[in-house]
Amino acid sequence: MFCNLSNARPGSPFTTRNQSPLSLIYGIPTATPARLLEENNSRWISSLNISNTLIAQNGENDHLFVDLETWQLNLFYDYGLKQNWMLRVHLPVVAHTGGILDSAIDSYHKALGLPQGLQPGLPYNQISIDYTRNNTNLLNISSDQKDIGDIAFQLAWQIKKSNDIAISYWTSLKLPTGDYKKLTGSGGTDIAAWTAMDYRLNDSRWLFAQAGLLYMHNNKVLPEIHNNWGTFAMAGIKFQPWKPLELKAQLEFHSALFDTNIKFMQQSYQLTFGGSYLINTQQKLDFSVGEDIKSGTSPDVSFNISWWISL
Protein backbone atom coordinates (compact mmCIF):
# COMPACT_ATOMS: atom_id res chain seq x y z
CA MET A 1 0.00 0.00 0.00
CA PHE A 2 1.13 3.57 -0.56
CA CYS A 3 2.20 5.54 2.50
CA ASN A 4 0.53 8.76 3.69
CA LEU A 5 1.12 11.61 1.25
CA SER A 6 2.12 13.87 4.14
CA ASN A 7 5.38 11.93 4.33
CA ALA A 8 8.06 11.52 1.69
CA ARG A 9 7.75 8.11 0.05
CA PRO A 10 10.69 5.72 -0.30
CA GLY A 11 12.36 5.75 -3.69
CA SER A 12 11.09 3.30 -6.30
CA PRO A 13 12.25 3.14 -9.94
CA PHE A 14 10.36 3.44 -13.20
CA THR A 15 9.28 0.04 -14.56
CA THR A 16 11.58 0.35 -17.57
CA ARG A 17 14.49 -1.38 -19.30
CA ASN A 18 16.19 -1.37 -22.71
CA GLN A 19 13.40 -1.61 -25.31
CA SER A 20 15.60 -2.81 -28.18
CA PRO A 21 13.74 -5.53 -30.11
CA LEU A 22 16.85 -7.69 -29.71
CA SER A 23 16.93 -7.17 -25.93
CA LEU A 24 13.38 -7.00 -24.57
CA ILE A 25 12.67 -10.64 -25.51
CA TYR A 26 15.17 -11.83 -22.91
CA GLY A 27 14.70 -12.19 -19.17
CA ILE A 28 16.27 -8.90 -18.03
CA PRO A 29 13.72 -7.63 -15.49
CA THR A 30 12.28 -4.15 -15.49
CA ALA A 31 13.57 -2.06 -12.60
CA THR A 32 12.00 -3.33 -9.36
CA PRO A 33 11.23 -1.70 -5.98
CA ALA A 34 13.25 -2.74 -2.94
CA ARG A 35 10.23 -2.61 -0.61
CA LEU A 36 7.79 -5.49 -0.91
CA LEU A 37 4.08 -5.60 -0.20
CA GLU A 38 2.86 -6.61 3.22
CA GLU A 39 1.26 -10.02 3.67
CA ASN A 40 -2.07 -10.45 1.77
CA ASN A 41 -1.76 -7.05 0.07
CA SER A 42 -1.86 -6.90 -3.74
CA ARG A 43 -1.12 -4.46 -6.55
CA TRP A 44 -1.69 -4.07 -10.30
CA ILE A 45 0.74 -2.19 -12.54
CA SER A 46 -0.13 -1.41 -16.18
CA SER A 47 2.98 -0.11 -17.95
CA LEU A 48 3.11 0.98 -21.60
CA ASN A 49 6.50 1.41 -23.30
CA ILE A 50 6.89 2.98 -26.76
CA SER A 51 10.32 3.08 -28.41
CA ASN A 52 11.57 4.30 -31.77
CA THR A 53 14.70 2.85 -33.37
CA LEU A 54 16.61 3.65 -36.56
CA ILE A 55 20.15 2.27 -36.89
CA ALA A 56 22.44 0.79 -39.54
CA GLN A 57 25.67 -0.75 -38.23
CA ASN A 58 28.46 -2.95 -39.58
CA GLY A 59 30.61 -5.48 -37.73
CA GLU A 60 33.66 -7.39 -38.87
CA ASN A 61 31.60 -9.83 -40.94
CA ASP A 62 28.00 -8.86 -40.23
CA HIS A 63 25.49 -6.04 -40.78
CA LEU A 64 22.38 -4.92 -38.88
CA PHE A 65 19.62 -2.57 -40.01
CA VAL A 66 16.69 -1.71 -37.72
CA ASP A 67 13.88 0.75 -38.49
CA LEU A 68 10.75 0.28 -36.41
CA GLU A 69 8.61 1.34 -33.48
CA THR A 70 8.01 -1.09 -30.62
CA TRP A 71 4.98 -0.95 -28.33
CA GLN A 72 5.08 -3.14 -25.23
CA LEU A 73 2.29 -3.34 -22.67
CA ASN A 74 3.52 -4.88 -19.43
CA LEU A 75 0.90 -6.13 -16.96
CA PHE A 76 2.20 -6.88 -13.46
CA TYR A 77 0.33 -8.45 -10.56
CA ASP A 78 2.06 -8.35 -7.16
CA TYR A 79 0.87 -10.29 -4.12
CA GLY A 80 2.31 -10.28 -0.60
CA LEU A 81 2.75 -13.86 0.53
CA LYS A 82 3.68 -14.78 4.08
CA GLN A 83 5.79 -12.26 5.95
CA ASN A 84 8.71 -10.82 3.88
CA TRP A 85 7.82 -12.67 0.64
CA MET A 86 6.14 -11.37 -2.53
CA LEU A 87 5.07 -12.96 -5.82
CA ARG A 88 5.03 -11.00 -9.10
CA VAL A 89 3.46 -12.25 -12.35
CA HIS A 90 4.51 -10.40 -15.51
CA LEU A 91 2.50 -10.66 -18.73
CA PRO A 92 3.89 -8.65 -21.71
CA VAL A 93 2.13 -7.90 -24.99
CA VAL A 94 4.53 -6.84 -27.76
CA ALA A 95 3.94 -5.11 -31.10
CA HIS A 96 6.63 -4.19 -33.65
CA THR A 97 5.24 -1.69 -36.16
CA GLY A 98 6.17 1.08 -38.56
CA GLY A 99 4.75 3.37 -35.92
CA ILE A 100 3.67 7.01 -35.85
CA LEU A 101 6.61 8.89 -34.32
CA ASP A 102 9.11 9.17 -37.21
CA SER A 103 7.84 12.52 -38.47
CA ALA A 104 7.60 14.05 -34.98
CA ILE A 105 11.13 12.93 -34.04
CA ASP A 106 12.54 14.19 -37.34
CA SER A 107 10.86 17.60 -36.84
CA TYR A 108 12.20 17.74 -33.27
CA HIS A 109 15.76 17.13 -34.51
CA LYS A 110 15.39 19.78 -37.22
CA ALA A 111 13.97 22.36 -34.80
CA LEU A 112 16.88 21.94 -32.36
CA GLY A 113 19.55 21.57 -35.03
CA LEU A 114 20.36 18.02 -33.90
CA PRO A 115 21.81 15.34 -36.22
CA GLN A 116 19.06 13.61 -38.20
CA GLY A 117 21.02 10.43 -38.82
CA LEU A 118 19.55 8.16 -41.49
CA GLN A 119 16.00 9.55 -41.45
CA PRO A 120 16.20 12.08 -44.33
CA GLY A 121 16.94 9.26 -46.77
CA LEU A 122 14.22 6.86 -45.61
CA PRO A 123 10.40 6.84 -45.74
CA TYR A 124 8.51 7.46 -42.51
CA ASN A 125 6.83 4.68 -40.53
CA GLN A 126 8.35 1.66 -42.24
CA ILE A 127 9.34 -1.54 -40.41
CA SER A 128 12.54 -3.44 -41.08
CA ILE A 129 14.80 -5.66 -39.00
CA ASP A 130 17.57 -7.22 -41.07
CA TYR A 131 20.67 -9.05 -39.84
CA THR A 132 23.23 -10.56 -42.23
CA ARG A 133 26.34 -12.52 -41.24
CA ASN A 134 28.95 -13.90 -43.67
CA ASN A 135 26.66 -12.88 -46.55
CA THR A 136 23.85 -15.03 -45.11
CA ASN A 137 20.63 -13.42 -43.94
CA LEU A 138 19.78 -14.76 -40.46
CA LEU A 139 16.96 -12.42 -39.45
CA ASN A 140 14.48 -10.52 -41.57
CA ILE A 141 11.21 -8.89 -40.51
CA SER A 142 9.47 -6.47 -42.87
CA SER A 143 5.83 -6.48 -41.68
CA ASP A 144 4.01 -5.63 -38.46
CA GLN A 145 4.26 -8.23 -35.71
CA LYS A 146 2.26 -8.49 -32.50
CA ASP A 147 1.65 -11.21 -29.94
CA ILE A 148 1.83 -12.11 -26.28
CA GLY A 149 5.42 -12.03 -25.06
CA ASP A 150 7.30 -14.31 -22.67
CA ILE A 151 5.51 -14.58 -19.32
CA ALA A 152 7.66 -14.35 -16.19
CA PHE A 153 7.12 -15.39 -12.57
CA GLN A 154 9.18 -13.52 -9.97
CA LEU A 155 9.64 -14.26 -6.28
CA ALA A 156 11.11 -11.69 -3.87
CA TRP A 157 12.35 -11.89 -0.27
CA GLN A 158 12.61 -8.85 1.99
CA ILE A 159 15.87 -9.22 3.89
CA LYS A 160 15.93 -5.73 5.43
CA LYS A 161 13.46 -2.86 5.78
CA SER A 162 13.54 0.26 7.96
CA ASN A 163 12.64 3.93 7.58
CA ASP A 164 16.03 4.63 5.98
CA ILE A 165 16.97 1.53 3.98
CA ALA A 166 15.43 -1.51 2.33
CA ILE A 167 17.01 -4.54 0.64
CA SER A 168 15.27 -7.39 -1.17
CA TYR A 169 16.42 -10.42 -3.15
CA TRP A 170 14.59 -11.35 -6.34
CA THR A 171 14.55 -14.34 -8.67
CA SER A 172 12.71 -14.76 -11.97
CA LEU A 173 11.69 -17.58 -14.30
CA LYS A 174 10.81 -16.43 -17.84
CA LEU A 175 8.96 -18.96 -20.01
CA PRO A 176 8.95 -19.18 -23.85
CA THR A 177 5.30 -18.22 -24.36
CA GLY A 178 6.05 -15.62 -27.03
CA ASP A 179 6.83 -16.23 -30.71
CA TYR A 180 10.54 -15.96 -31.51
CA LYS A 181 9.79 -15.71 -35.24
CA LYS A 182 7.86 -12.47 -34.56
CA LEU A 183 10.45 -11.23 -32.02
CA THR A 184 7.82 -11.23 -29.27
CA GLY A 185 9.75 -13.94 -27.42
CA SER A 186 13.16 -15.58 -27.38
CA GLY A 187 12.09 -19.19 -27.77
CA GLY A 188 13.96 -20.14 -24.60
CA THR A 189 13.68 -20.20 -20.81
CA ASP A 190 15.61 -17.56 -18.83
CA ILE A 191 16.48 -17.42 -15.14
CA ALA A 192 17.53 -14.22 -13.37
CA ALA A 193 18.58 -13.32 -9.83
CA TRP A 194 19.18 -9.82 -8.46
CA THR A 195 19.26 -7.56 -5.44
CA ALA A 196 17.22 -4.35 -5.12
CA MET A 197 17.81 -1.61 -2.55
CA ASP A 198 16.77 1.90 -1.58
CA TYR A 199 18.38 4.39 0.82
CA ARG A 200 17.06 7.66 2.26
CA LEU A 201 19.41 10.62 1.91
CA ASN A 202 17.07 13.12 3.62
CA ASP A 203 13.36 13.89 3.92
CA SER A 204 12.92 14.47 0.18
CA ARG A 205 15.72 12.50 -1.54
CA TRP A 206 16.19 8.76 -1.98
CA LEU A 207 18.66 6.57 -3.83
CA PHE A 208 17.61 3.24 -5.38
CA ALA A 209 19.47 0.53 -7.30
CA GLN A 210 19.52 -3.08 -8.42
CA ALA A 211 22.08 -5.50 -9.88
CA GLY A 212 21.86 -9.08 -11.02
CA LEU A 213 22.81 -12.04 -13.18
CA LEU A 214 20.89 -13.57 -16.10
CA TYR A 215 21.08 -17.06 -17.63
CA MET A 216 19.49 -17.52 -21.08
CA HIS A 217 18.88 -21.15 -22.08
CA ASN A 218 18.20 -22.54 -25.55
CA ASN A 219 17.24 -19.23 -27.10
CA LYS A 220 16.26 -19.37 -30.78
CA VAL A 221 16.93 -15.78 -31.92
CA LEU A 222 20.34 -15.76 -33.64
CA PRO A 223 21.53 -18.82 -31.66
CA GLU A 224 24.82 -18.86 -33.62
CA ILE A 225 26.05 -15.74 -31.80
CA HIS A 226 23.89 -15.61 -28.69
CA ASN A 227 25.51 -15.42 -25.24
CA ASN A 228 24.12 -17.62 -22.46
CA TRP A 229 25.07 -15.34 -19.58
CA GLY A 230 24.47 -11.64 -18.96
CA THR A 231 24.56 -9.04 -16.21
CA PHE A 232 22.30 -6.05 -15.60
CA ALA A 233 22.15 -3.09 -13.22
CA MET A 234 20.23 0.09 -12.48
CA ALA A 235 20.89 3.10 -10.22
CA GLY A 236 18.70 6.14 -9.66
CA ILE A 237 17.70 9.04 -7.48
CA LYS A 238 14.32 10.44 -6.45
CA PHE A 239 13.52 13.99 -5.40
CA GLN A 240 10.09 14.83 -3.96
CA PRO A 241 9.64 18.63 -4.06
CA TRP A 242 5.90 18.51 -3.29
CA LYS A 243 3.68 15.94 -1.61
CA PRO A 244 2.01 14.55 -4.77
CA LEU A 245 4.99 14.90 -7.15
CA GLU A 246 8.21 12.88 -7.47
CA LEU A 247 11.03 13.62 -9.91
CA LYS A 248 13.29 10.68 -10.78
CA ALA A 249 16.24 9.73 -12.97
CA GLN A 250 17.83 6.32 -13.39
CA LEU A 251 20.70 4.81 -15.37
CA GLU A 252 20.12 1.31 -16.75
CA PHE A 253 22.75 -1.13 -18.04
CA HIS A 254 23.00 -4.66 -19.35
CA SER A 255 25.94 -6.58 -20.80
CA ALA A 256 26.23 -7.84 -24.38
CA LEU A 257 23.63 -10.45 -25.30
CA PHE A 258 25.34 -11.42 -28.57
CA ASP A 259 28.91 -12.20 -29.60
CA THR A 260 29.46 -9.47 -32.19
CA ASN A 261 31.05 -6.03 -32.35
CA ILE A 262 27.86 -4.41 -33.68
CA LYS A 263 27.13 -1.74 -31.05
CA PHE A 264 23.35 -2.26 -30.95
CA MET A 265 23.90 -5.89 -29.93
CA GLN A 266 26.54 -5.19 -27.29
CA GLN A 267 26.24 -3.70 -23.81
CA SER A 268 23.58 -1.02 -23.40
CA TYR A 269 23.46 2.21 -21.38
CA GLN A 270 20.16 4.09 -21.11
CA LEU A 271 19.21 7.16 -19.06
CA THR A 272 15.55 7.36 -18.01
CA PHE A 273 14.08 10.45 -16.40
CA GLY A 274 10.64 11.80 -15.57
CA GLY A 275 8.19 11.94 -12.69
CA SER A 276 5.43 10.31 -10.69
CA TYR A 277 2.11 11.87 -9.70
CA LEU A 278 0.50 10.43 -6.56
CA ILE A 279 -3.23 10.46 -7.29
CA ASN A 280 -4.16 9.24 -3.80
CA THR A 281 -2.88 6.77 -1.23
CA GLN A 282 -3.61 3.82 -3.53
CA GLN A 283 -2.85 5.06 -7.05
CA LYS A 284 -0.02 6.80 -8.87
CA LEU A 285 0.98 7.57 -12.46
CA ASP A 286 4.55 7.45 -13.81
CA PHE A 287 5.76 9.14 -16.97
CA SER A 288 9.34 8.88 -18.21
CA VAL A 289 11.56 9.29 -21.27
CA GLY A 290 14.58 7.10 -22.03
CA GLU A 291 17.59 8.16 -24.10
CA ASP A 292 20.53 6.10 -25.42
CA ILE A 293 23.37 7.91 -23.65
CA LYS A 294 25.81 5.51 -25.32
CA SER A 295 24.75 6.24 -28.88
CA GLY A 296 23.61 3.31 -30.99
CA THR A 297 23.22 0.79 -28.13
CA SER A 298 19.49 1.21 -27.44
CA PRO A 299 16.46 2.86 -29.12
CA ASP A 300 16.81 6.54 -30.04
CA VAL A 301 14.01 7.40 -27.64
CA SER A 302 11.63 5.47 -25.36
CA PHE A 303 8.49 6.63 -23.56
CA ASN A 304 6.87 4.98 -20.56
CA ILE A 305 3.59 5.58 -18.77
CA SER A 306 2.61 3.36 -15.83
CA TRP A 307 -0.47 3.19 -13.62
CA TRP A 308 0.01 1.67 -10.17
CA ILE A 309 -3.09 0.52 -8.24
CA SER A 310 -2.85 -0.90 -4.71
CA LEU A 311 -5.79 -3.11 -3.78
Beta strands, then each sheet from edge to edge (+ up, - down):
strand 1: 42-58
strand 2: 62-80
strand 3: 85-97
strand 4: 128-133
strand 5: 136-141
strand 6: 145-148
strand 7: 152-161
strand 8: 165-174
strand 9: 189-200
strand 10: 205-217
strand 11: 229-242
strand 12: 245-254
strand 13: 268-278
strand 14: 283-291
strand 15: 301-310
sheet 1: 5+ 4- 2+ 1- 15+ 14- 13+ 12- 11+ 10- 9+ 8- 7+ 3- 6+
end
